[in-house]
């Protein structure tokens, strides 16, 4: 199979991410004696600087980690809905959906505290060490990638007429960032420097400084500035101006937390994911639905995986959410999936078909069922993901790191994009918009509920063999994440013996596809029954066969589906490997 690059191999350390500067930063930390967790934290903060159209400091991050010799853990950096975020408040404003932009859509920011917890509990470096890279890029500048300017241009009118603080940062002199031009964010650098000063005032102890930084974020000047800005009335994607409900008390109450991952055993592999406050179990359900004897890469293979995605996503809509008791055991049981697998027929389904785990009756959002037609996106709405023609527009970030000790980590930072909310001028970054993923209907598993997490699409992955962590991987892409990640994993697992090992780069480079035949997670929450978007490299014969089977196939560009990255470790030899996505011309793996 053609590959764009080799799968990197070495024994010292490997890092892969959606931006070469983040990957390089992670490797620099490893070279400086840090471990994989130190490297991930430093790279995570760099991503907030160099991919501001894809994530920011007030966003969120789920992290899945495997300390050497320890058990895998999920670290949740997804903040909940504020205390004032009630359904009655939003519907009282005349809203049927949470807006896709503006302060009403802001959950409690969760990423900063999660990164701090990872550094404190599993890292070795001091806070100043890991923040120095991001501070340098924010102060001295970094060369803008093409998609930063493209994103700014899509929201130029909004910035110029309604969000002047964003225009000041991203449209200086009326010009959006040109590819390669140095972009600086001195206010963001000053924010991090102030956090460091206040943290170091707590004393010389490393852990005490990290704890002090957490307090500064949650209770100090950062929380004060975010809450004050959230209270301002801002034009959002509803076409009206609304103030938000995020308050200082919400910031003070939040703390990132650890939890056990969900897992599923398949053909000698164990895949670990975050729980049903994410879409992670969708990956596991798709594995559980697979029939025996899959013929990799054939039209039948694409059809089977696509139909399994529809069934798993229908269950996501009916059952997943932090506001419900999710019947995960039933959803992953053999009996349940045997019955569900029988629903996959010769032709593409156009229905939303959730199951009845444990005999329960599914309940779906009325709004979701009604919105099957395309609707125009308001400027800046939603998570920019994949256009109807399959062309990547950017979306989120991802990073993976493994070190010579066997520590492994995967993280998918997102939210707080430059087009999500106006920039808070004193801080240099905007609030996020993750609450747009909740419903304004009571009694649903993902109903807007104060103190509960919105169901996120962010979903890093960790795979084990014989109980040993072997591979960390993930991708940006909103609702597509657990489709592209599954396709990558199967390309690795099903071709392992043929290729003589884990061919990470070949699996990333393989032709990819996705369906939107289920309610979308982002404003305006539409779906396209029967849709299937494929890369043109899948081939005319395969496209013709998929159309014969009833799929509404959109043929995208040859390299347009997914932005995967991955690292791996062979437990027997200690050999490390890494690969990154060539699509979008930003992702790179490094290592030695």
BELZI-V554148 format. One record per backbone hydrogen bond with DSSP energy under -0.5 kcal/mol. NH is the residue of the N-H (numbers start at 0). CO is the residue of the C=O. If there is no record, write none. Layout:
nh:co
NH:CO
NH:CO
This chain:
nh:co
7:5
7:577
9:575
10:591
13:401
14:589
15:399
16:587
17:397
19:585
21:18
22:18
23:19
24:20
25:21
26:22
27:23
28:24
29:25
30:26
31:27
32:29
33:28
38:34
39:35
40:36
41:37
42:38
43:39
44:40
45:41
46:42
47:43
48:44
48:45
49:45
50:46
51:48
53:50
54:50
55:414
57:429
58:55
59:413
60:76
61:411
62:74
63:409
64:72
65:407
66:70
69:66
72:64
73:258
74:62
75:73
75:256
76:60
76:74
78:76
80:448
80:451
84:81
85:83
89:85
90:86
91:87
92:88
92:89
93:90
94:89
97:437
101:419
104:101
105:102
106:104
107:79
109:58
110:58
111:56
113:109
114:110
115:111
116:112
117:113
118:114
119:115
120:116
121:117
122:117
122:118
129:125
130:126
131:127
134:130
135:131
136:132
137:133
138:134
139:135
140:136
141:182
143:180
147:144
148:144
149:145
150:146
151:147
152:148
153:149
154:150
154:151
155:152
158:154
159:155
160:156
161:157
162:157
165:162
166:162
167:163
168:164
169:165
170:166
173:170
174:171
179:143
180:177
182:141
184:137
188:184
189:185
190:186
191:187
192:188
193:189
194:190
195:191
196:192
197:193
198:194
199:195
200:196
201:198
202:199
208:204
209:205
210:206
211:207
212:208
213:209
214:210
215:211
216:212
217:213
218:214
219:214
219:215
221:215
222:215
223:219
224:220
225:221
226:222
227:223
228:224
229:225
230:226
231:228
233:241
235:239
238:235
241:233
243:229
244:102
249:246
250:246
251:247
252:248
253:249
253:250
256:75
258:73
261:272
263:270
265:268
268:265
269:463
270:263
271:461
272:261
277:274
278:455
281:278
282:278
282:279
283:279
284:280
285:281
286:282
287:283
288:284
289:285
289:286
295:293
297:294
301:297
302:298
303:299
304:300
305:301
306:302
307:303
308:304
309:305
310:306
311:307
312:308
313:309
314:310
315:311
316:312
317:313
318:314
319:314
319:315
320:275
321:452
322:444
323:320
325:323
327:325
330:326
331:327
332:329
336:332
337:333
338:334
339:335
340:336
341:337
342:339
343:340
344:342
347:548
352:350
353:351
358:355
359:356
361:359
362:317
368:364
369:365
370:366
371:369
380:377
383:381
386:390
389:386
392:384
393:384
394:395
396:412
398:410
399:15
400:408
401:13
402:406
403:11
405:402
407:65
408:400
409:63
410:398
411:61
413:59
414:53
417:51
419:416
420:416
423:428
424:422
426:423
427:423
428:423
431:57
434:104
435:432
436:433
437:434
438:445
439:95
443:440
446:443
447:438
450:80
451:448
453:78
455:276
455:453
460:472
461:271
462:470
463:269
464:467
465:267
467:464
469:462
470:462
471:566
472:460
473:564
479:476
480:477
482:479
483:479
484:480
486:482
487:483
488:484
489:485
490:486
491:487
492:488
493:489
494:490
495:492
498:494
499:495
500:495
502:500
503:501
506:502
507:503
508:504
509:505
513:532
517:515
519:525
524:521
526:370
527:515
528:526
530:527
531:551
532:513
533:531
533:553
534:511
535:555
537:534
538:535
542:538
543:539
544:540
545:541
546:542
547:543
548:544
549:546
550:545
551:529
552:550
553:531
554:552
555:533
555:553
559:556
561:559
564:473
565:578
566:471
567:576
568:469
569:574
570:568
573:569
575:9
576:567
577:7
578:565
580:563
584:581
585:582
587:16
589:14
591:12
